Amino acid sequence: MAEIKPFRGLRYADGVGPLADLVTPPYDVIDAKAQDDYYQRHPYNIIRLEYGKVYPGDDESNNRYTRAAADFNAWREAGVLVPEKSPALYLYEQEFSVGGKRLVRSGMTCAVKLEPYEKGVVLPHEETLPRHKADRLALMRACRANFSPIFGLYADAEMTVDNLLRSQAGRSPDLEFTGENGHGHRLWVVTDPGVIKQVQQAMADRRIFIADGHHRYETALAYSRERRQEEGNPAEPGPYDYVMMTLVNLYDPGLVVLPTHRLVRNVEGLVVDEFLDKIREHFEIEAFPLAPDYGNFDGFIRELARHGGFTESDRPGAGDLSHRHSFGLYCGGGHLYLLTLRDEGALSRLMPEGHSTAWQRLDVSVLHHLILDRLLGIGGAERARESHLTYTREEAGALKAVDEGEYRLAFFLNPTLVEEVTAVAASGEKMPQKSTFFYPKLITGLVINPLFNI
């Protein structure tokens, strides 16, 4: 099954600057303002490599990708980025707060052998968008490196891998700092050949589920094919045949999934009252008047979770995949509604054929098919063009965007369960785009994986 290996990661040298000023979240959650902030934070901030600015005068010889490659080379030559002395696995801990609780999530950063999805070794769970893959491929061609790890999941109820890596964590971390939002970050460099071999053996019979980073994984596959063709398809795998991942155990107590909500625009002729009448064919509608200051919205979210049958026990092996399908709908002007599917037993008849029961029962599948596609005309093509639908995790921001007329509607969802993710992936299917948000995001810039020999 999964083949992992240690690698000689590039890391910031001691004395370059505070790590909190050098790292960023992944590129796909960085807007223009945040990009500016990271540029100003430090001249060696990873933003210049991972997600450089675009300027009006850019051309084929001078653009965000060529500048990233030039900076990457210059930083290595100047000793800003230095390679590990020997190949390593990296034990990475993130400490964070969510829902008033302080949690720690542990992961293993390593190089994972690239495998096509059809082999069933590395499995996706979400659809991807072509525009993002083209951007990431251009960056990989220019720099020949992975600047940020893909977030992967694996099942290890016995915590074998965790315990092996924890045996190395009795010493002080090799890297420790507090970053944005008060999140703590700790990294241990594991170079013991015996421990590495045992971890490799423990992972050899496991599959990996991509939690976050589908675009980057598919880009890495495409890049690997290009490099192999350039080099005459060598018999032995090269560094480009692997991709950097941080693998988290499905049974890790710090594994958290949050929902991603939907904002709707560009729907011609939308009359809200008529739209609500159409929804009533399959959904019960309960009005929940929203306070002008949004002060009662947290109560609405709790009610949404209760209607959906979600509890704090929804951990791997504990969640009930037959929960009710409920959504929040905001139409502006304080008009907030709770939508609940009337007849759960009719779902197999209502949902499109050719999909597994696990896929048909996803909240996002139900919302996309029964409401967005059938009632608003926002089908797969429109979602791929990103012309009618925007995704957000900011609840107050979504409400405000509708009230200010930037969007017409906002749909709020309960989180997807981890076991729903793996059930759909194991069936060989993909969820709709932005079905999950594994919180918090992995940090970019702690370790860089060069796709060339150093």
Buried (B, 14 or more C-beta within 10 A) or exposed (E): BBBBBBBBBBBBBEEBBEBBBBBBBBBBEBEEEBBEBBBEBBEBBBBBBBBBEEEEEBEEEEBBBBBBBBBBEEBBEEEBBBBBEEBBBBBBBBBBEEEEEEBEBBBBBBBBBBBEBEEEBBBBBBBBBEEBBEBBBBBBBBBBBBBBBBBBBBBBEEEBBBEBBEEBBEEEBBBEBEBEEEBBBBBBBBBBEEBBEBBBEBBEEBBBBBBBBBBBBBBBBBBBBBBBEEEEEEEEBBBBBBBBBBBBBBBBEBBBBBBBBBBBBEBEEBEBEEBBEEBEEBBBEEEBEBEEEBEEBEEBBEBBBBBBBBEEEBBBEEBEEEBBBBBBBBBBEBBBBBBBBEEEEEBEEBBEEEBBEBBBBBBBBBBBBBBBBBBBEBBEEBBBEEEBBBBBBEBEEBBBBBBEEEBBBBBBBBBBBBBBBBBBBBBEBBBBBBBBBBBBBBBBBBBBBBBEEE
